[in-house]
């Protein structure tokens, strides 16, 4: 009987709790709908706010830049440009940003798109442009007829030349339309609002930044506002961009055709960057200069970060035979050589002044391991050197007024970067002799010289077995050790130089 009484007594409370639970769920669902609607409204308001700020910033900067161009002599303007755009103490990171972390997209090579060249630019116009020319406008569909005095605009826009009340919140339909046409096309246009700020503020007020995935916020990057013709006008942008590329050191990584894209494309492409798949974005008309600026024609200091440190970490670990590892290494080196070919554009179109080029070889060899692993690492390193051999000697001996430096960095080998320029010791006559070998450049992509342990000689695909590593280093490179920083023996004719495919001709 007690059980039946308990059931009767519990029915009413259960019905009440069920009703309460249902009511709470309905409230939650309602609040979730309201949150979604509010979030949508905030995003819409943020978008409109960004457009207004962006439009105002461009117009305000353009007005100041126009006044500067009209009233200051070129000597004073250049002093201002230098203050804005020259980074005297640090290289400027360009291209895919893997300067301080391993490359994490193994063998990713975006397809190359045709881009305008100096012979076929996308804009043909006279230079300099008069301020009444429509191409001078900083925005699509916006007149460039802006008066110099702040607080006044032409009567073409307002119907009156009277100063505008800064407290008047009303906007004409024409102005609203122009504002809403504003497009964010460069990373610098991505305004970050207060509620989106994820920076860490230190106790002394400084902002803590992590530079592994993005460059410092105060770095003068190719898409900075003071290089943008929408903010500065085409004449100022043209002047400051030339100084920017001539006076700074630029650092680019040997991945995703970053070298080619940076050096072959004009400055407009460097402003908009690339798509997620690594291919270049289209350049909006308002970013196109009447006379394009090509970085390759102005750069005097270039740093090439040759990315090898991901070689071992990206190598598949499961059921890898020695031949699988050998094939992986070949693909990896072909990928790197293909990326380094972008330097040819730079050498073909460079200016005649002195140029400094530094190759930074980045490796991360296994610290611990057996003798076989250590020997394989030595073979890998020698092949890495072969990968940059042609571009280094081409710059040293085939090009005038180029200074070349090669630096190797591997924390497991040395806590400090090692200057290994001295191991590239061929004289100009020896380099000409090496190039004269029949089929030298035709075989360029097959030059993987020293095979890892386990690959017997007749399987070493135009390479040499690991047992010949020491004589190979001495005869071809003039080194006694793979860690040498300079050549101590003369390079001499023989089995390993100048030809590199004799190994397969011997049984």
C-alpha positions as CSV (number, residue, x, y, z in Angstrom):
1,X,0.0,0.0,0.0
2,X,2.8,2.4,0.8
3,X,4.1,1.9,-2.8
4,X,0.7,2.9,-4.3
5,X,0.5,6.0,-2.0
6,X,4.0,7.0,-3.0
7,X,3.1,6.8,-6.7
8,X,0.0,9.0,-6.1
9,X,2.0,11.5,-4.1
10,X,4.7,11.7,-6.8
11,X,2.4,12.3,-9.8
12,X,1.7,15.9,-9.1
13,X,5.3,16.9,-8.3
14,X,6.5,15.1,-11.4
15,X,3.9,16.9,-13.6
16,X,5.0,20.2,-12.1
17,X,8.7,19.4,-12.7
18,X,8.0,18.3,-16.2
19,X,6.2,21.6,-16.9
20,X,9.0,23.5,-15.3
21,X,11.7,21.7,-17.4
22,X,9.8,22.2,-20.6
23,X,9.4,25.9,-19.8
24,X,13.1,26.2,-19.1
25,X,14.0,24.5,-22.4
26,X,11.7,26.9,-24.2
27,X,13.3,29.8,-22.5
28,X,16.8,28.5,-23.5
29,X,15.6,28.0,-27.1
30,X,14.2,31.5,-27.2
31,X,17.4,32.9,-25.7
32,X,19.5,31.0,-28.2
33,X,17.4,32.4,-31.1
34,X,17.8,35.9,-29.7
35,X,21.6,35.3,-29.3
36,X,21.8,34.2,-32.9
37,X,19.8,37.2,-34.1
38,X,21.8,39.6,-31.9
39,X,25.1,38.1,-33.2
40,X,23.9,38.5,-36.7
41,X,23.0,42.1,-36.0
42,X,26.4,42.8,-34.4
43,X,28.2,41.3,-37.3
44,X,26.2,43.4,-39.7
45,X,26.8,46.5,-37.7
46,X,30.5,45.7,-37.4
47,X,30.7,45.3,-41.2
48,X,29.0,48.7,-41.8
49,X,31.3,50.3,-39.1
50,X,34.4,48.8,-40.7
51,X,33.4,50.2,-44.1
52,X,32.8,53.7,-42.6
53,X,36.2,53.6,-40.8
54,X,38.0,52.3,-43.8
55,X,36.4,54.9,-46.1
56,X,37.2,57.7,-43.7
57,X,40.8,56.6,-43.2
58,X,41.5,56.3,-46.9
59,X,40.0,59.8,-47.6
60,X,41.7,61.4,-44.7
61,X,45.1,59.9,-45.5
62,X,44.7,60.7,-49.2
63,X,44.0,64.3,-48.4
64,X,47.1,64.6,-46.2
65,X,49.3,62.8,-48.7
66,X,48.0,65.0,-51.6
67,X,48.8,68.1,-49.6
68,X,52.3,66.7,-48.8
69,X,53.0,66.0,-52.4
70,X,51.9,69.5,-53.5
71,X,53.7,71.5,-50.8
72,X,56.9,69.6,-49.9
73,X,59.9,69.2,-52.1
74,X,61.0,65.7,-53.0
75,X,64.0,65.9,-50.5
76,X,61.6,66.4,-47.5
77,X,59.2,63.8,-48.8
78,X,62.0,61.2,-49.0
79,X,62.8,61.9,-45.3
80,X,59.2,61.2,-44.4
81,X,59.2,58.0,-46.6
82,X,62.4,56.8,-44.8
83,X,60.8,57.2,-41.4
84,X,57.7,55.3,-42.5
85,X,59.0,52.4,-44.5
86,X,62.7,51.6,-43.8
87,X,63.4,48.8,-41.3
88,X,67.1,49.2,-40.6
89,X,67.5,46.4,-38.0
90,X,65.3,43.5,-39.2
91,X,64.4,41.7,-42.4
92,X,60.9,42.1,-43.6
93,X,59.1,38.7,-43.9
94,X,57.3,38.3,-47.3
95,X,55.6,35.3,-48.9
96,X,54.2,32.3,-47.0
97,X,54.9,33.0,-43.4
98,X,57.0,30.0,-42.3
99,X,60.0,32.1,-41.2
100,X,60.0,30.9,-37.6
101,X,58.2,27.6,-37.7
102,X,58.4,24.4,-39.7
103,X,56.6,24.2,-43.0
104,X,53.4,22.1,-42.3
105,X,52.1,21.5,-45.8
106,X,54.4,18.8,-47.2
107,X,55.3,19.2,-50.8
108,X,52.4,21.6,-51.5
109,X,53.1,23.4,-54.7
110,X,50.3,25.8,-55.9
111,X,49.7,25.9,-59.6
112,X,51.2,29.0,-61.2
113,X,48.9,31.6,-62.8
114,X,50.0,34.0,-65.5
115,X,50.6,37.4,-64.1
116,X,51.3,40.7,-66.0
117,X,54.9,41.4,-66.8
118,X,56.8,44.6,-67.5
119,X,56.2,44.0,-71.2
120,X,52.5,43.4,-70.7
121,X,51.3,45.3,-67.7
122,X,47.6,45.4,-66.8
123,X,47.5,49.3,-66.9
124,X,48.7,51.5,-69.7
125,X,48.6,55.2,-68.9
126,X,50.7,58.3,-68.9
127,X,52.7,59.3,-65.8
128,X,52.3,61.3,-63.6
129,X,48.6,61.5,-63.6
130,X,46.8,64.8,-63.1
131,X,44.7,64.8,-60.0
132,X,41.5,65.1,-62.1
133,X,42.2,61.8,-63.8
134,X,39.7,59.1,-62.6
135,X,42.5,56.7,-62.0
136,X,43.8,58.9,-59.2
137,X,40.7,58.1,-57.2
138,X,41.3,56.0,-54.0
139,X,38.0,54.2,-54.2
140,X,36.0,52.6,-56.8
141,X,33.4,55.0,-58.0
142,X,34.7,57.9,-55.8
143,X,35.7,61.2,-57.2
144,X,39.2,62.3,-56.3
145,X,38.2,66.0,-56.4
146,X,39.1,66.5,-52.7
147,X,40.1,70.0,-51.4
148,X,43.3,70.3,-49.5
149,X,41.8,72.1,-46.5
150,X,40.5,69.6,-43.9
151,X,36.8,70.0,-43.2
152,X,35.8,71.0,-46.7
153,X,34.9,69.0,-49.8
154,X,34.0,70.1,-53.2
155,X,30.5,71.1,-54.1
156,X,30.3,68.1,-56.5
157,X,29.8,65.9,-53.5
158,X,27.7,68.1,-51.1
159,X,26.3,70.8,-53.3
160,X,28.0,73.4,-51.2
161,X,31.5,74.6,-50.3
162,X,30.6,75.4,-46.7
163,X,32.4,73.5,-44.0
164,X,30.6,70.4,-42.7
165,X,29.5,70.2,-39.1
166,X,31.5,67.3,-37.5
167,X,28.6,66.6,-35.1
168,X,26.0,66.1,-37.9
169,X,25.3,62.4,-38.0
170,X,23.3,62.6,-41.2
171,X,24.7,61.2,-44.4
172,X,23.7,61.8,-48.0
173,X,22.5,58.9,-50.0
174,X,25.5,59.3,-52.4
175,X,28.0,59.2,-49.5
176,X,26.3,56.2,-48.0
177,X,26.5,54.4,-51.4
178,X,30.2,55.2,-51.8
179,X,30.9,54.0,-48.2
180,X,29.2,50.7,-48.8
181,X,31.2,50.2,-52.0
182,X,34.4,50.2,-50.0
183,X,36.2,46.8,-50.3
184,X,38.7,45.3,-47.8
185,X,41.2,43.7,-50.2
186,X,44.5,43.7,-48.2
187,X,45.3,42.3,-44.7
188,X,45.9,45.9,-43.5
189,X,42.2,46.6,-44.3
190,X,41.0,44.0,-41.8
191,X,40.1,46.3,-38.9
192,X,40.1,44.5,-35.6
193,X,37.5,45.8,-33.1
194,X,37.9,46.0,-29.3
195,X,35.7,43.0,-28.6
196,X,37.8,40.9,-31.0
197,X,41.1,41.8,-29.5
198,X,43.0,38.7,-28.4
199,X,46.3,40.4,-27.6
200,X,47.9,39.8,-24.2
201,X,48.6,43.1,-22.4
202,X,51.7,42.9,-20.1
203,X,51.8,44.7,-16.7
204,X,54.0,47.5,-18.2
205,X,51.4,48.1,-20.9
206,X,53.3,46.5,-23.7
207,X,51.5,44.0,-26.0
208,X,52.8,40.5,-26.1
209,X,52.9,39.1,-29.6
210,X,53.7,35.6,-30.9
211,X,55.5,35.8,-34.2
212,X,55.5,32.1,-35.2
213,X,52.3,32.4,-37.2
214,X,52.2,36.1,-38.1
215,X,54.7,38.9,-38.4
216,X,55.0,41.7,-35.9
217,X,52.2,44.2,-36.1
218,X,54.7,47.1,-36.2
219,X,56.6,45.7,-39.2
220,X,56.5,47.6,-42.5
221,X,54.9,44.9,-44.7
222,X,54.2,45.1,-48.4
223,X,50.5,45.7,-47.7
224,X,51.0,48.5,-45.1
225,X,48.8,51.6,-45.4
226,X,51.6,53.9,-46.4
227,X,52.3,51.8,-49.5
228,X,48.7,51.7,-50.6
229,X,47.6,54.0,-53.4
230,X,44.1,54.1,-52.0
231,X,45.5,55.9,-48.9
232,X,48.4,57.8,-50.5
233,X,47.5,58.3,-54.1
234,X,49.4,56.8,-57.0
235,X,52.2,59.4,-57.1
236,X,53.1,59.1,-53.4
237,X,52.6,55.3,-53.5
238,X,54.9,55.0,-56.5
239,X,57.7,57.1,-54.8
240,X,57.5,55.4,-51.4
241,X,57.3,51.9,-52.8
242,X,60.5,52.4,-54.8
243,X,62.3,53.4,-51.6
244,X,60.6,50.6,-49.6
245,X,61.9,47.8,-51.9
246,X,65.3,49.4,-52.4
247,X,66.2,50.2,-48.8
248,X,64.9,47.2,-46.9
249,X,66.1,43.6,-46.5
250,X,63.4,41.1,-47.5
251,X,63.2,37.5,-46.3
252,X,61.3,34.8,-48.2
253,X,60.9,31.1,-47.7
254,X,61.5,28.4,-50.3
255,X,57.9,27.0,-50.2
256,X,54.7,27.5,-52.2
257,X,56.5,29.4,-55.0
258,X,56.9,32.3,-52.5
259,X,60.1,33.4,-54.2
260,X,58.7,33.5,-57.7
261,X,55.4,35.2,-56.6
262,X,57.2,37.8,-54.7
263,X,59.9,38.6,-57.3
264,X,57.9,38.3,-60.5
265,X,54.6,40.0,-59.5
266,X,54.3,43.7,-59.1
267,X,53.6,45.4,-55.7
268,X,49.8,45.2,-56.1
269,X,50.0,41.4,-56.0
270,X,52.2,41.5,-52.9
271,X,49.5,43.7,-51.2
272,X,46.6,41.3,-51.7
273,X,48.5,38.1,-51.1
274,X,47.4,34.6,-52.0
275,X,44.4,32.4,-51.7
276,X,44.2,29.5,-49.2
277,X,45.5,27.2,-52.0
278,X,48.6,29.3,-52.4
279,X,47.7,30.9,-55.8
280,X,47.8,34.7,-56.2
281,X,44.7,36.7,-55.8
282,X,43.5,39.1,-58.4
283,X,44.4,42.7,-57.8
284,X,41.6,45.3,-57.6
285,X,41.8,48.2,-59.9
286,X,42.1,50.7,-57.1
287,X,45.4,49.0,-56.1
288,X,46.9,49.1,-59.6
289,X,49.5,51.8,-60.1
290,X,49.7,53.4,-63.6
291,X,53.3,52.5,-63.6
292,X,53.7,49.2,-61.7
293,X,56.5,48.8,-59.2
294,X,58.3,45.4,-59.5
295,X,60.3,44.5,-56.3
296,X,62.9,42.6,-58.4
297,X,64.0,45.9,-60.1
298,X,64.7,47.6,-56.8
299,X,65.7,45.1,-54.1
300,X,69.3,45.3,-53.0
301,X,69.1,43.0,-49.9
302,X,67.5,39.6,-50.2
303,X,67.4,36.7,-47.6
304,X,66.3,33.3,-48.8
305,X,65.3,30.8,-46.1
306,X,65.8,27.4,-47.6
307,X,63.4,25.2,-45.6
308,X,64.9,21.7,-44.9
309,X,64.0,21.4,-41.2
310,X,60.7,19.6,-42.0
311,X,62.5,16.9,-43.9
312,X,62.7,14.3,-41.2
313,X,59.5,15.2,-39.3
314,X,57.4,14.9,-42.6
315,X,58.9,11.6,-43.6
316,X,56.4,8.8,-43.3
317,X,57.4,6.5,-40.4
318,X,55.4,3.3,-41.0
319,X,56.9,0.5,-43.1
320,X,59.4,2.8,-44.8
321,X,62.1,0.8,-46.6
322,X,65.4,2.4,-47.5
323,X,64.2,2.7,-51.1
324,X,61.0,4.5,-49.9
325,X,63.2,7.0,-47.9
326,X,65.4,7.5,-51.0
327,X,62.3,8.2,-53.1
328,X,60.9,10.6,-50.5
329,X,64.2,12.5,-50.5
330,X,64.2,12.8,-54.2
331,X,60.7,14.3,-54.2
332,X,61.6,16.6,-51.4
333,X,64.7,17.9,-53.2
334,X,62.8,18.4,-56.4
335,X,60.2,20.4,-54.6
336,X,62.9,22.6,-53.1
337,X,64.8,23.1,-56.4
338,X,61.5,24.0,-58.1
339,X,60.9,26.7,-55.5
340,X,64.5,28.1,-55.8
341,X,64.0,28.5,-59.6
342,X,62.1,31.7,-58.8
343,X,65.4,33.4,-58.2
344,X,66.0,33.3,-62.0
345,X,63.4,36.0,-62.5
346,X,65.3,38.1,-59.9
347,X,68.6,37.6,-61.7
348,X,67.2,38.4,-65.1
349,X,65.5,41.7,-64.1
350,X,67.6,42.9,-61.2
351,X,69.1,46.4,-61.2
352,X,72.8,47.1,-61.8
353,X,73.6,48.3,-58.3
354,X,75.2,46.2,-55.6
355,X,73.0,43.4,-54.3
356,X,73.4,41.3,-51.2
357,X,71.9,37.8,-51.1
358,X,72.0,35.5,-48.1
359,X,70.9,31.8,-48.2
360,X,69.9,30.5,-44.8
361,X,69.8,26.7,-44.8
362,X,67.5,25.6,-42.1
363,X,67.8,21.9,-40.9
364,X,66.8,19.8,-37.9
365,X,68.7,16.6,-38.0
366,X,68.0,13.9,-35.4
367,X,70.0,14.6,-32.3
368,X,70.0,11.0,-31.1
369,X,70.2,7.8,-33.1
370,X,72.5,5.0,-34.2
371,X,75.4,5.2,-36.6
372,X,73.2,4.4,-39.6
373,X,70.9,7.3,-38.7
374,X,73.8,9.7,-38.4
375,X,75.3,8.6,-41.7
376,X,72.0,9.0,-43.4
377,X,71.8,12.6,-42.0
378,X,75.2,13.4,-43.5
379,X,74.1,12.1,-46.9
380,X,70.9,14.2,-46.6
381,X,72.9,17.4,-45.7
382,X,75.3,16.9,-48.7
383,X,72.3,16.6,-51.0
384,X,70.8,19.8,-49.4
385,X,74.0,21.6,-50.4
386,X,73.7,20.2,-53.9
387,X,70.2,21.6,-54.1
388,X,71.5,25.2,-53.7
389,X,74.8,24.7,-55.6
390,X,73.6,26.1,-59.0
391,X,71.9,29.3,-57.8
392,X,74.8,30.1,-55.4
393,X,77.5,29.7,-58.1
394,X,75.4,31.4,-60.7
395,X,75.2,34.5,-58.4
396,X,78.9,34.3,-57.5
397,X,80.3,33.9,-61.0
398,X,77.7,34.7,-63.6
399,X,76.3,37.9,-62.2
400,X,78.1,41.2,-61.6
401,X,77.7,43.2,-58.4
402,X,76.2,40.4,-56.3
403,X,77.5,39.5,-52.9
404,X,76.5,36.0,-51.7
405,X,76.5,34.6,-48.1
406,X,75.4,31.1,-47.0
407,X,74.4,30.4,-43.4
408,X,73.5,27.1,-41.9
409,X,71.3,26.9,-38.8
410,X,70.5,23.8,-36.9
411,X,70.2,24.0,-33.1
412,X,71.3,20.4,-32.7
413,X,74.6,21.1,-34.4
414,X,75.4,24.6,-33.2
415,X,73.6,27.1,-30.9
416,X,74.7,29.8,-33.3
417,X,74.3,30.1,-37.1
418,X,77.3,28.8,-39.0
419,X,78.7,30.8,-41.9
420,X,79.5,28.2,-44.5
421,X,80.1,30.5,-47.5
422,X,83.7,29.1,-47.6
423,X,82.6,25.7,-48.8
424,X,81.5,27.1,-52.1
425,X,85.1,27.5,-53.3
426,X,85.0,27.0,-57.1
427,X,86.8,29.6,-59.1
428,X,85.1,31.2,-62.0
429,X,87.1,29.1,-64.4
430,X,86.1,25.9,-62.6
431,X,82.5,26.9,-62.6
432,X,82.7,27.5,-66.4
433,X,84.3,24.1,-66.8
434,X,81.6,22.5,-64.7
435,X,78.8,24.2,-66.8
436,X,80.5,23.0,-70.0
437,X,79.8,19.4,-69.2
438,X,77.4,18.0,-71.7
439,X,73.9,17.8,-70.4
440,X,74.7,19.6,-67.1
441,X,71.6,21.7,-66.9
442,X,69.4,19.0,-68.5
443,X,70.3,16.8,-65.6
444,X,69.8,19.4,-63.0
445,X,66.7,17.9,-61.4
446,X,68.3,14.4,-61.1
447,X,71.3,15.5,-59.2
448,X,70.8,13.7,-55.9
449,X,74.4,12.6,-55.3
450,X,74.8,10.5,-52.2
451,X,72.4,7.8,-51.4
452,X,71.5,6.9,-47.9
453,X,72.7,3.7,-46.3
454,X,71.0,0.6,-47.7
455,X,70.9,1.8,-51.3
456,X,73.4,-0.3,-53.3
457,X,75.5,1.4,-56.1
458,X,73.6,0.3,-59.2
459,X,70.3,1.4,-57.5
460,X,71.6,4.8,-56.6
461,X,69.9,6.5,-59.6
462,X,72.7,8.8,-60.8
463,X,74.0,9.1,-57.3
464,X,76.8,7.6,-55.3
465,X,76.7,5.0,-52.5
466,X,77.2,6.1,-49.0
467,X,80.6,4.4,-48.9
468,X,81.9,7.1,-51.2
469,X,80.7,10.0,-49.1
470,X,84.2,11.1,-47.8
471,X,86.0,11.0,-51.2
472,X,82.9,12.7,-52.7
473,X,83.2,15.6,-50.2
474,X,86.9,16.0,-50.7
475,X,87.0,15.9,-54.5
476,X,83.7,17.8,-55.3
477,X,83.5,20.2,-52.3
478,X,87.1,20.3,-51.0
479,X,85.9,19.3,-47.5
480,X,87.2,16.7,-45.0
481,X,84.0,16.7,-43.0
482,X,80.3,17.3,-43.7
483,X,80.4,19.9,-40.9
484,X,83.2,21.9,-42.4
485,X,82.6,25.7,-42.9
486,X,85.2,26.2,-45.6
487,X,86.9,24.2,-48.3
488,X,90.4,23.1,-47.4
489,X,91.3,21.1,-50.5
490,X,91.2,22.1,-54.2
491,X,88.4,20.7,-56.3
492,X,89.8,18.4,-58.9
493,X,88.7,16.5,-62.0
494,X,87.8,12.9,-61.4
495,X,84.9,10.5,-60.5
496,X,82.9,13.2,-58.7
497,X,83.7,16.4,-60.6
498,X,82.8,18.1,-62.9
499,X,80.5,15.3,-64.0
500,X,78.0,13.9,-61.5
501,X,76.6,10.9,-63.3
502,X,79.7,8.7,-63.5
503,X,78.6,6.6,-60.6
504,X,76.1,4.6,-62.7
505,X,78.6,4.0,-65.4
506,X,80.8,1.8,-63.2
507,X,79.9,-1.7,-62.0
